[in-house]
Amino acid sequence: MIHMCFMKFPIDAVFLDADGRVLRVLANLKPWRFSPWVPGARGVLELPAGRADKLLSEGDVLEFSR
């Protein structure tokens, strides 16, 4: 769960499990709002509003490199 308190702009929030699998995509999460609880989430990728909505969906697996 994340909150948008004190934020001034909306974001897309992508909730990920420990393996990088997308559990939920919340598009255009507005300032001063709270996300729902996403069971199994271990991280959240925050993107500019409108970026994740059409690119990512539940079940996709993301890989991150260093």
PyMOL Python script that loads the backbone (N, CA, C, O; Angstrom):
from pymol import cmd

cmd.read_pdbstr("""\
ATOM      1  N   MET A   1       0.850  -1.171   0.000  1.00  0.00           N
ATOM      2  CA  MET A   1       0.000   0.000   0.000  1.00  0.00           C
ATOM      3  C   MET A   1       0.899   1.238   0.000  1.00  0.00           C
ATOM      4  O   MET A   1       1.905   1.288   0.707  1.00  0.00           O
ATOM      5  N   ILE A   2       0.527   2.214  -0.785  1.00  0.00           N
ATOM      6  CA  ILE A   2       1.258   3.480  -0.794  1.00  0.00           C
ATOM      7  C   ILE A   2       0.261   4.618  -0.599  1.00  0.00           C
ATOM      8  O   ILE A   2      -0.944   4.452  -0.788  1.00  0.00           O
ATOM      9  N   HIS A   3       0.789   5.766  -0.218  1.00  0.00           N
ATOM     10  CA  HIS A   3      -0.054   6.953  -0.096  1.00  0.00           C
ATOM     11  C   HIS A   3       0.525   8.047  -0.983  1.00  0.00           C
ATOM     12  O   HIS A   3       1.706   8.040  -1.332  1.00  0.00           O
ATOM     13  N   MET A   4      -0.335   8.971  -1.329  1.00  0.00           N
ATOM     14  CA  MET A   4       0.062  10.088  -2.181  1.00  0.00           C
ATOM     15  C   MET A   4      -0.010  11.416  -1.421  1.00  0.00           C
ATOM     16  O   MET A   4      -0.150  12.478  -2.027  1.00  0.00           O
ATOM     17  N   CYS A   5       0.088  11.344  -0.092  1.00  0.00           N
ATOM     18  CA  CYS A   5       0.058  12.562   0.718  1.00  0.00           C
ATOM     19  C   CYS A   5       1.241  13.459   0.366  1.00  0.00           C
ATOM     20  O   CYS A   5       2.371  12.990   0.225  1.00  0.00           O
ATOM     21  N   PHE A   6       0.974  14.715   0.232  1.00  0.00           N
ATOM     22  CA  PHE A   6       1.955  15.764  -0.052  1.00  0.00           C
ATOM     23  C   PHE A   6       2.483  15.728  -1.492  1.00  0.00           C
ATOM     24  O   PHE A   6       3.343  16.535  -1.844  1.00  0.00           O
ATOM     25  N   MET A   7       1.990  14.818  -2.325  1.00  0.00           N
ATOM     26  CA  MET A   7       2.391  14.788  -3.734  1.00  0.00           C
ATOM     27  C   MET A   7       1.624  15.885  -4.481  1.00  0.00           C
ATOM     28  O   MET A   7       0.528  16.277  -4.081  1.00  0.00           O
ATOM     29  N   LYS A   8       2.220  16.364  -5.564  1.00  0.00           N
ATOM     30  CA  LYS A   8       1.593  17.444  -6.323  1.00  0.00           C
ATOM     31  C   LYS A   8       1.150  17.012  -7.712  1.00  0.00           C
ATOM     32  O   LYS A   8       0.573  17.809  -8.452  1.00  0.00           O
ATOM     33  N   PHE A   9       1.414  15.749  -8.079  1.00  0.00           N
ATOM     34  CA  PHE A   9       1.064  15.280  -9.423  1.00  0.00           C
ATOM     35  C   PHE A   9       0.702  13.798  -9.355  1.00  0.00           C
ATOM     36  O   PHE A   9       1.159  13.101  -8.449  1.00  0.00           O
ATOM     37  N   PRO A  10      -0.103  13.305 -10.286  1.00  0.00           N
ATOM     38  CA  PRO A  10      -0.478  11.894 -10.291  1.00  0.00           C
ATOM     39  C   PRO A  10       0.652  11.015 -10.820  1.00  0.00           C
ATOM     40  O   PRO A  10       1.553  11.489 -11.512  1.00  0.00           O
ATOM     41  N   ILE A  11       0.590   9.722 -10.483  1.00  0.00           N
ATOM     42  CA  ILE A  11       1.566   8.746 -10.975  1.00  0.00           C
ATOM     43  C   ILE A  11       0.836   7.459 -11.352  1.00  0.00           C
ATOM     44  O   ILE A  11      -0.325   7.267 -10.993  1.00  0.00           O
ATOM     45  N   ASP A  12       1.522   6.587 -12.075  1.00  0.00           N
ATOM     46  CA  ASP A  12       1.096   5.208 -12.256  1.00  0.00           C
ATOM     47  C   ASP A  12       1.894   4.381 -11.259  1.00  0.00           C
ATOM     48  O   ASP A  12       3.108   4.549 -11.151  1.00  0.00           O
ATOM     49  N   ALA A  13       1.238   3.504 -10.540  1.00  0.00           N
ATOM     50  CA  ALA A  13       1.899   2.647  -9.554  1.00  0.00           C
ATOM     51  C   ALA A  13       1.760   1.196  -9.993  1.00  0.00           C
ATOM     52  O   ALA A  13       0.654   0.703 -10.217  1.00  0.00           O
ATOM     53  N   VAL A  14       2.900   0.523 -10.112  1.00  0.00           N
ATOM     54  CA  VAL A  14       2.927  -0.878 -10.539  1.00  0.00           C
ATOM     55  C   VAL A  14       3.396  -1.707  -9.347  1.00  0.00           C
ATOM     56  O   VAL A  14       4.548  -1.597  -8.928  1.00  0.00           O
ATOM     57  N   PHE A  15       2.515  -2.527  -8.805  1.00  0.00           N
ATOM     58  CA  PHE A  15       2.834  -3.353  -7.642  1.00  0.00           C
ATOM     59  C   PHE A  15       3.437  -4.669  -8.110  1.00  0.00           C
ATOM     60  O   PHE A  15       2.878  -5.351  -8.969  1.00  0.00           O
ATOM     61  N   LEU A  16       4.598  -5.022  -7.528  1.00  0.00           N
ATOM     62  CA  LEU A  16       5.356  -6.196  -7.940  1.00  0.00           C
ATOM     63  C   LEU A  16       5.542  -7.171  -6.784  1.00  0.00           C
ATOM     64  O   LEU A  16       5.651  -6.766  -5.627  1.00  0.00           O
ATOM     65  N   ASP A  17       5.577  -8.477  -7.116  1.00  0.00           N
ATOM     66  CA  ASP A  17       5.901  -9.457  -6.083  1.00  0.00           C
ATOM     67  C   ASP A  17       7.416  -9.628  -6.017  1.00  0.00           C
ATOM     68  O   ASP A  17       8.147  -8.907  -6.695  1.00  0.00           O
ATOM     69  N   ALA A  18       7.890 -10.564  -5.215  1.00  0.00           N
ATOM     70  CA  ALA A  18       9.329 -10.741  -5.010  1.00  0.00           C
ATOM     71  C   ALA A  18      10.059 -11.183  -6.274  1.00  0.00           C
ATOM     72  O   ALA A  18      11.271 -10.999  -6.379  1.00  0.00           O
ATOM     73  N   ASP A  19       9.344 -11.762  -7.231  1.00  0.00           N
ATOM     74  CA  ASP A  19       9.950 -12.226  -8.484  1.00  0.00           C
ATOM     75  C   ASP A  19       9.837 -11.211  -9.614  1.00  0.00           C
ATOM     76  O   ASP A  19      10.243 -11.500 -10.739  1.00  0.00           O
ATOM     77  N   GLY A  20       9.293 -10.029  -9.335  1.00  0.00           N
ATOM     78  CA  GLY A  20       9.136  -8.998 -10.364  1.00  0.00           C
ATOM     79  C   GLY A  20       7.876  -9.146 -11.186  1.00  0.00           C
ATOM     80  O   GLY A  20       7.733  -8.484 -12.214  1.00  0.00           O
ATOM     81  N   ARG A  21       6.959  -9.996 -10.760  1.00  0.00           N
ATOM     82  CA  ARG A  21       5.690 -10.185 -11.477  1.00  0.00           C
ATOM     83  C   ARG A  21       4.722  -9.059 -11.106  1.00  0.00           C
ATOM     84  O   ARG A  21       4.575  -8.705  -9.936  1.00  0.00           O
ATOM     85  N   VAL A  22       4.080  -8.517 -12.109  1.00  0.00           N
ATOM     86  CA  VAL A  22       3.120  -7.429 -11.891  1.00  0.00           C
ATOM     87  C   VAL A  22       1.854  -8.002 -11.267  1.00  0.00           C
ATOM     88  O   VAL A  22       1.204  -8.878 -11.838  1.00  0.00           O
ATOM     89  N   LEU A  23       1.519  -7.495 -10.095  1.00  0.00           N
ATOM     90  CA  LEU A  23       0.317  -7.929  -9.395  1.00  0.00           C
ATOM     91  C   LEU A  23      -0.862  -7.007  -9.684  1.00  0.00           C
ATOM     92  O   LEU A  23      -2.009  -7.445  -9.782  1.00  0.00           O
ATOM     93  N   ARG A  24      -0.551  -5.724  -9.816  1.00  0.00           N
ATOM     94  CA  ARG A  24      -1.623  -4.739 -10.065  1.00  0.00           C
ATOM     95  C   ARG A  24      -1.022  -3.471 -10.632  1.00  0.00           C
ATOM     96  O   ARG A  24       0.075  -3.060 -10.251  1.00  0.00           O
ATOM     97  N   VAL A  25      -1.750  -2.857 -11.546  1.00  0.00           N
ATOM     98  CA  VAL A  25      -1.352  -1.567 -12.108  1.00  0.00           C
ATOM     99  C   VAL A  25      -2.433  -0.558 -11.742  1.00  0.00           C
ATOM    100  O   VAL A  25      -3.601  -0.725 -12.091  1.00  0.00           O
ATOM    101  N   LEU A  26      -2.027   0.487 -11.038  1.00  0.00           N
ATOM    102  CA  LEU A  26      -2.946   1.576 -10.714  1.00  0.00           C
ATOM    103  C   LEU A  26      -2.552   2.776 -11.556  1.00  0.00           C
ATOM    104  O   LEU A  26      -1.523   3.407 -11.314  1.00  0.00           O
ATOM    105  N   ALA A  27      -3.364   3.079 -12.530  1.00  0.00           N
ATOM    106  CA  ALA A  27      -3.074   4.195 -13.424  1.00  0.00           C
ATOM    107  C   ALA A  27      -3.609   5.500 -12.845  1.00  0.00           C
ATOM    108  O   ALA A  27      -4.699   5.547 -12.275  1.00  0.00           O
ATOM    109  N   ASN A  28      -2.827   6.544 -13.003  1.00  0.00           N
ATOM    110  CA  ASN A  28      -3.255   7.898 -12.661  1.00  0.00           C
ATOM    111  C   ASN A  28      -3.702   8.031 -11.201  1.00  0.00           C
ATOM    112  O   ASN A  28      -4.771   8.570 -10.917  1.00  0.00           O
ATOM    113  N   LEU A  29      -2.878   7.539 -10.293  1.00  0.00           N
ATOM    114  CA  LEU A  29      -3.154   7.670  -8.862  1.00  0.00           C
ATOM    115  C   LEU A  29      -2.934   9.129  -8.468  1.00  0.00           C
ATOM    116  O   LEU A  29      -1.818   9.641  -8.557  1.00  0.00           O
ATOM    117  N   LYS A  30      -3.979   9.775  -8.043  1.00  0.00           N
ATOM    118  CA  LYS A  30      -3.956  11.216  -7.807  1.00  0.00           C
ATOM    119  C   LYS A  30      -3.394  11.584  -6.430  1.00  0.00           C
ATOM    120  O   LYS A  30      -3.398  10.771  -5.506  1.00  0.00           O
ATOM    121  N   PRO A  31      -2.912  12.822  -6.312  1.00  0.00           N
ATOM    122  CA  PRO A  31      -2.412  13.301  -5.008  1.00  0.00           C
ATOM    123  C   PRO A  31      -3.475  13.176  -3.913  1.00  0.00           C
ATOM    124  O   PRO A  31      -4.675  13.267  -4.171  1.00  0.00           O
ATOM    125  N   TRP A  32      -3.002  12.969  -2.702  1.00  0.00           N
ATOM    126  CA  TRP A  32      -3.823  12.873  -1.496  1.00  0.00           C
ATOM    127  C   TRP A  32      -4.771  11.673  -1.518  1.00  0.00           C
ATOM    128  O   TRP A  32      -5.852  11.716  -0.931  1.00  0.00           O
ATOM    129  N   ARG A  33      -4.354  10.601  -2.200  1.00  0.00           N
ATOM    130  CA  ARG A  33      -5.126   9.360  -2.221  1.00  0.00           C
ATOM    131  C   ARG A  33      -4.271   8.230  -1.639  1.00  0.00           C
ATOM    132  O   ARG A  33      -3.053   8.359  -1.514  1.00  0.00           O
ATOM    133  N   PHE A  34      -4.918   7.139  -1.292  1.00  0.00           N
ATOM    134  CA  PHE A  34      -4.258   5.936  -0.813  1.00  0.00           C
ATOM    135  C   PHE A  34      -4.560   4.802  -1.783  1.00  0.00           C
ATOM    136  O   PHE A  34      -5.676   4.688  -2.290  1.00  0.00           O
ATOM    137  N   SER A  35      -3.563   3.969  -2.035  1.00  0.00           N
ATOM    138  CA  SER A  35      -3.794   2.803  -2.883  1.00  0.00           C
ATOM    139  C   SER A  35      -4.468   1.719  -2.054  1.00  0.00           C
ATOM    140  O   SER A  35      -4.417   1.755  -0.825  1.00  0.00           O
ATOM    141  N   PRO A  36      -5.095   0.761  -2.716  1.00  0.00           N
ATOM    142  CA  PRO A  36      -5.600  -0.383  -1.957  1.00  0.00           C
ATOM    143  C   PRO A  36      -4.441  -1.270  -1.524  1.00  0.00           C
ATOM    144  O   PRO A  36      -3.335  -1.159  -2.052  1.00  0.00           O
ATOM    145  N   TRP A  37      -4.696  -2.141  -0.571  1.00  0.00           N
ATOM    146  CA  TRP A  37      -3.724  -3.128  -0.151  1.00  0.00           C
ATOM    147  C   TRP A  37      -3.617  -4.166  -1.268  1.00  0.00           C
ATOM    148  O   TRP A  37      -4.633  -4.668  -1.749  1.00  0.00           O
ATOM    149  N   VAL A  38      -2.400  -4.485  -1.677  1.00  0.00           N
ATOM    150  CA  VAL A  38      -2.184  -5.480  -2.730  1.00  0.00           C
ATOM    151  C   VAL A  38      -1.467  -6.674  -2.101  1.00  0.00           C
ATOM    152  O   VAL A  38      -0.261  -6.605  -1.861  1.00  0.00           O
ATOM    153  N   PRO A  39      -2.183  -7.765  -1.831  1.00  0.00           N
ATOM    154  CA  PRO A  39      -1.575  -8.933  -1.198  1.00  0.00           C
ATOM    155  C   PRO A  39      -0.407  -9.482  -2.021  1.00  0.00           C
ATOM    156  O   PRO A  39      -0.512  -9.633  -3.238  1.00  0.00           O
ATOM    157  N   GLY A  40       0.690  -9.776  -1.354  1.00  0.00           N
ATOM    158  CA  GLY A  40       1.861 -10.341  -2.009  1.00  0.00           C
ATOM    159  C   GLY A  40       2.831  -9.328  -2.582  1.00  0.00           C
ATOM    160  O   GLY A  40       3.914  -9.701  -3.034  1.00  0.00           O
ATOM    161  N   ALA A  41       2.467  -8.054  -2.572  1.00  0.00           N
ATOM    162  CA  ALA A  41       3.348  -7.021  -3.135  1.00  0.00           C
ATOM    163  C   ALA A  41       4.583  -6.847  -2.262  1.00  0.00           C
ATOM    164  O   ALA A  41       4.487  -6.791  -1.036  1.00  0.00           O
ATOM    165  N   ARG A  42       5.749  -6.764  -2.911  1.00  0.00           N
ATOM    166  CA  ARG A  42       7.009  -6.552  -2.211  1.00  0.00           C
ATOM    167  C   ARG A  42       7.707  -5.286  -2.677  1.00  0.00           C
ATOM    168  O   ARG A  42       8.743  -4.905  -2.134  1.00  0.00           O
ATOM    169  N   GLY A  43       7.139  -4.636  -3.681  1.00  0.00           N
ATOM    170  CA  GLY A  43       7.713  -3.393  -4.186  1.00  0.00           C
ATOM    171  C   GLY A  43       6.729  -2.693  -5.107  1.00  0.00           C
ATOM    172  O   GLY A  43       5.764  -3.284  -5.591  1.00  0.00           O
ATOM    173  N   VAL A  44       7.002  -1.420  -5.333  1.00  0.00           N
ATOM    174  CA  VAL A  44       6.152  -0.622  -6.215  1.00  0.00           C
ATOM    175  C   VAL A  44       7.047   0.173  -7.154  1.00  0.00           C
ATOM    176  O   VAL A  44       7.979   0.849  -6.719  1.00  0.00           O
ATOM    177  N   LEU A  45       6.757   0.086  -8.427  1.00  0.00           N
ATOM    178  CA  LEU A  45       7.431   0.891  -9.433  1.00  0.00           C
ATOM    179  C   LEU A  45       6.540   2.091  -9.705  1.00  0.00           C
ATOM    180  O   LEU A  45       5.391   1.939 -10.121  1.00  0.00           O
ATOM    181  N   GLU A  46       7.074   3.287  -9.470  1.00  0.00           N
ATOM    182  CA  GLU A  46       6.309   4.511  -9.679  1.00  0.00           C
ATOM    183  C   GLU A  46       6.758   5.157 -10.982  1.00  0.00           C
ATOM    184  O   GLU A  46       7.944   5.413 -11.189  1.00  0.00           O
ATOM    185  N   LEU A  47       5.783   5.417 -11.860  1.00  0.00           N
ATOM    186  CA  LEU A  47       6.059   5.988 -13.181  1.00  0.00           C
ATOM    187  C   LEU A  47       5.204   7.227 -13.400  1.00  0.00           C
ATOM    188  O   LEU A  47       4.185   7.403 -12.732  1.00  0.00           O
ATOM    189  N   PRO A  48       5.614   8.101 -14.343  1.00  0.00           N
ATOM    190  CA  PRO A  48       4.769   9.247 -14.661  1.00  0.00           C
ATOM    191  C   PRO A  48       3.378   8.763 -15.104  1.00  0.00           C
ATOM    192  O   PRO A  48       3.250   7.726 -15.754  1.00  0.00           O
ATOM    193  N   ALA A  49       2.370   9.511 -14.750  1.00  0.00           N
ATOM    194  CA  ALA A  49       0.987   9.139 -15.094  1.00  0.00           C
ATOM    195  C   ALA A  49       0.848   8.902 -16.593  1.00  0.00           C
ATOM    196  O   ALA A  49       1.310   9.698 -17.411  1.00  0.00           O
ATOM    197  N   GLY A  50       0.203   7.796 -16.933  1.00  0.00           N
ATOM    198  CA  GLY A  50      -0.045   7.460 -18.322  1.00  0.00           C
ATOM    199  C   GLY A  50       0.980   6.532 -18.943  1.00  0.00           C
ATOM    200  O   GLY A  50       0.773   6.060 -20.061  1.00  0.00           O
ATOM    201  N   ARG A  51       2.076   6.256 -18.260  1.00  0.00           N
ATOM    202  CA  ARG A  51       3.135   5.404 -18.822  1.00  0.00           C
ATOM    203  C   ARG A  51       2.827   3.913 -18.710  1.00  0.00           C
ATOM    204  O   ARG A  51       3.038   3.174 -19.671  1.00  0.00           O
ATOM    205  N   ALA A  52       2.341   3.462 -17.579  1.00  0.00           N
ATOM    206  CA  ALA A  52       2.187   2.027 -17.334  1.00  0.00           C
ATOM    207  C   ALA A  52       0.875   1.461 -17.844  1.00  0.00           C
ATOM    208  O   ALA A  52       0.776   0.263 -18.111  1.00  0.00           O
ATOM    209  N   ASP A  53      -0.121   2.300 -17.979  1.00  0.00           N
ATOM    210  CA  ASP A  53      -1.478   1.845 -18.276  1.00  0.00           C
ATOM    211  C   ASP A  53      -1.550   0.946 -19.510  1.00  0.00           C
ATOM    212  O   ASP A  53      -2.221  -0.086 -19.476  1.00  0.00           O
ATOM    213  N   LYS A  54      -0.884   1.311 -20.582  1.00  0.00           N
ATOM    214  CA  LYS A  54      -0.973   0.548 -21.820  1.00  0.00           C
ATOM    215  C   LYS A  54       0.212  -0.392 -22.029  1.00  0.00           C
ATOM    216  O   LYS A  54       0.153  -1.271 -22.889  1.00  0.00           O
ATOM    217  N   LEU A  55       1.282  -0.223 -21.260  1.00  0.00           N
ATOM    218  CA  LEU A  55       2.488  -1.032 -21.444  1.00  0.00           C
ATOM    219  C   LEU A  55       2.528  -2.271 -20.566  1.00  0.00           C
ATOM    220  O   LEU A  55       3.058  -3.303 -20.979  1.00  0.00           O
ATOM    221  N   LEU A  56       1.977  -2.188 -19.365  1.00  0.00           N
ATOM    222  CA  LEU A  56       2.080  -3.278 -18.399  1.00  0.00           C
ATOM    223  C   LEU A  56       0.712  -3.777 -17.998  1.00  0.00           C
ATOM    224  O   LEU A  56      -0.254  -3.015 -17.946  1.00  0.00           O
ATOM    225  N   SER A  57       0.639  -5.077 -17.711  1.00  0.00           N
ATOM    226  CA  SER A  57      -0.612  -5.635 -17.210  1.00  0.00           C
ATOM    227  C   SER A  57      -0.296  -6.724 -16.189  1.00  0.00           C
ATOM    228  O   SER A  57       0.841  -7.187 -16.097  1.00  0.00           O
ATOM    229  N   GLU A  58      -1.291  -7.122 -15.436  1.00  0.00           N
ATOM    230  CA  GLU A  58      -1.106  -8.137 -14.404  1.00  0.00           C
ATOM    231  C   GLU A  58      -0.551  -9.405 -15.024  1.00  0.00           C
ATOM    232  O   GLU A  58      -1.013  -9.851 -16.074  1.00  0.00           O
ATOM    233  N   GLY A  59       0.448  -9.982 -14.363  1.00  0.00           N
ATOM    234  CA  GLY A  59       1.067 -11.209 -14.843  1.00  0.00           C
ATOM    235  C   GLY A  59       2.365 -10.993 -15.597  1.00  0.00           C
ATOM    236  O   GLY A  59       3.163 -11.922 -15.723  1.00  0.00           O
ATOM    237  N   ASP A  60       2.595  -9.783 -16.103  1.00  0.00           N
ATOM    238  CA  ASP A  60       3.871  -9.478 -16.752  1.00  0.00           C
ATOM    239  C   ASP A  60       4.996  -9.630 -15.735  1.00  0.00           C
ATOM    240  O   ASP A  60       4.797  -9.406 -14.541  1.00  0.00           O
ATOM    241  N   VAL A  61       6.178 -10.012 -16.215  1.00  0.00           N
ATOM    242  CA  VAL A  61       7.347 -10.131 -15.334  1.00  0.00           C
ATOM    243  C   VAL A  61       8.393  -9.116 -15.780  1.00  0.00           C
ATOM    244  O   VAL A  61       8.766  -9.060 -16.952  1.00  0.00           O
ATOM    245  N   LEU A  62       8.860  -8.313 -14.819  1.00  0.00           N
ATOM    246  CA  LEU A  62       9.865  -7.296 -15.105  1.00  0.00           C
ATOM    247  C   LEU A  62      11.222  -7.767 -14.575  1.00  0.00           C
ATOM    248  O   LEU A  62      11.312  -8.373 -13.507  1.00  0.00           O
ATOM    249  N   GLU A  63      12.262  -7.479 -15.334  1.00  0.00           N
ATOM    250  CA  GLU A  63      13.622  -7.764 -14.907  1.00  0.00           C
ATOM    251  C   GLU A  63      14.360  -6.449 -14.770  1.00  0.00           C
ATOM    252  O   GLU A  63      14.244  -5.572 -15.626  1.00  0.00           O
ATOM    253  N   PHE A  64      15.117  -6.309 -13.695  1.00  0.00           N
ATOM    254  CA  PHE A  64      15.894  -5.101 -13.461  1.00  0.00           C
ATOM    255  C   PHE A  64      17.363  -5.478 -13.474  1.00  0.00           C
ATOM    256  O   PHE A  64      17.760  -6.495 -12.905  1.00  0.00           O
ATOM    257  N   SER A  65      18.167  -4.650 -14.126  1.00  0.00           N
ATOM    258  CA  SER A  65      19.611  -4.895 -14.142  1.00  0.00           C
ATOM    259  C   SER A  65      20.315  -3.719 -13.492  1.00  0.00           C
ATOM    260  O   SER A  65      19.767  -2.622 -13.390  1.00  0.00           O
ATOM    261  N   ARG A  66      21.527  -3.967 -13.059  1.00  0.00           N
ATOM    262  CA  ARG A  66      22.296  -2.908 -12.402  1.00  0.00           C
ATOM    263  C   ARG A  66      23.315  -2.363 -13.337  1.00  0.00           C
ATOM    264  O   ARG A  66      24.067  -1.459 -12.972  1.00  0.00           O
TER     265      ARG A  66
END
""", "prot")
cmd.dss("prot")
cmd.show_as("cartoon", "prot")
cmd.util.cbc("prot")
cmd.orient("prot")
